[in-house]
Amino acid sequence: MRKKILAALLATVLATGLFTSLGPAPAQALDNGLAKTPPMGWNSWNIFGCDIDQWKIKGMADAMVAHGLRDAGYEYLTMDDCWQAKDRLPNGELTWNKERFPDGIPALSRYIHSKGLKFGMYGNPGKASCAQIYRGYPGRSGSLGHEYQDARTYARWGVDYLKYDWCRAELNGVKGEQGFALMRDALKATGRPIVYSIHYEPEQPIPDWYPEVANLWRTTGDIFDSWFSVAGIAMFTLPIAHHSRPGAWNDPDMLEIGNGGLNYAESVSHMTLWSMLAAPLMLGNDLRSMKPKDLAIVKNKLALRVDQDRLGQAARKVKGFPQWVLIRPLTNNQWAVSFTNFGATPKRISVTLEELGLNGKWKFKEAFTGRSGMVAEELAETVVAHGSSLYVLSKVK
């Protein structure tokens, strides 16, 4: 059913020509000094869903260090839904599920920090979390009426990142901007630097208040572990790429690399597209059993250099569909160029320097093959089905 719905939406997008710029980005951005580049880390939801506990979270922290992910820049370890106790404490404070977290959230936070990582948690602006609404998880632990109290609790627990998920808060009378802005103000009042990630519904169009309220905001519904989902989300996010800038980012959801639903070429495309879109890179797999080929993709230095470029300007389309050519400006007078073949058979993709708007002499390096050389008049390559190539171009003086 989800595939049929997404297919219909994609057909609408293609028919209406929405793969063009939709206007200038809003002038203001949240000024909390955080997320000057897209946040990187891991989130529990894609692989574990509601089945989390302190041992799994500690295992992920250990694996992030052991596999060199922390040193590659993946620093936020975020525990998603289903950590909450059924009831708040008598004084109204949030508390944790004692069976799943017998040592307590503060102890877990200290453990994560001891590994040189930062700790993320999950909350909601209404009365209930998504798992409490849709999956039968007990209780009603949303922050409605407890915003400042919950923000103080998060700060006391050592939280560095808050994912704040809408979850039908309108049923509780919450208005989008007001509900999310209230937690923004509550987090600020704690004095602790906490990256603020929001997911509002509907995700598009992007309202002007997003960058003023949050460091990142979701651009689509949840990702799932298939090429169809990855490709569709990229298609819906590219037209709004201009909204991203340092401190305020489009969030096309977590990475599915390593979960088994994508082949190697599709995984490379996932990483390439998210890097070109200046997307947050939140791993969503079981890091303890991650295969070397998947580790190599998510730790690829050139892809991470593109994603984390401090200019913070996302890609625009030069050619496509079904073979995309994207270009993204980088600092140091460099440019990232990507080819993505959305088709089911290999295709030759090419672009000239003139089409890219570049002049002079340029050299290139491709991220995943390591190929390098000079760009004569055009950049060209045969790209496998669902595959991508990611180049960084540097001007030759």
Secondary structure, DSSP 8 states (H G I E B T S, - for coil): -HHHHHHHHHHHHHHHT-SS--S---S----SS--SS--EEEESHHHHTT---HHHHHHHHHHHHHTTHHHHT--EEE--SS-B-SS--TTS---B-TTT-TT-HHHHHHHHHHTT-EEEEEE-SSSS-HHHHHS--SS----TT-HHHHHHHHHHTT--EEEEE-SSGGGGT--HHHHHHHHHHHHHHHTS--EEEEE-SS--S--TTHHHH-SEEE-SS---SSHHHHHHHHHHHGGGGGG-BTTBEEE---B-TTSSSS-HHHHHHHHHHHHHTT--EEE-S-GGG--HHHHHHHT-HHHHHHHT-TT----EEEE-SSEEEEEEEETTTEEEEEEEE-SSS-EEEEEEHHHHT--SEEEEEETTT--EEEESSEEEEEE-TT-EEEEEEEEE-
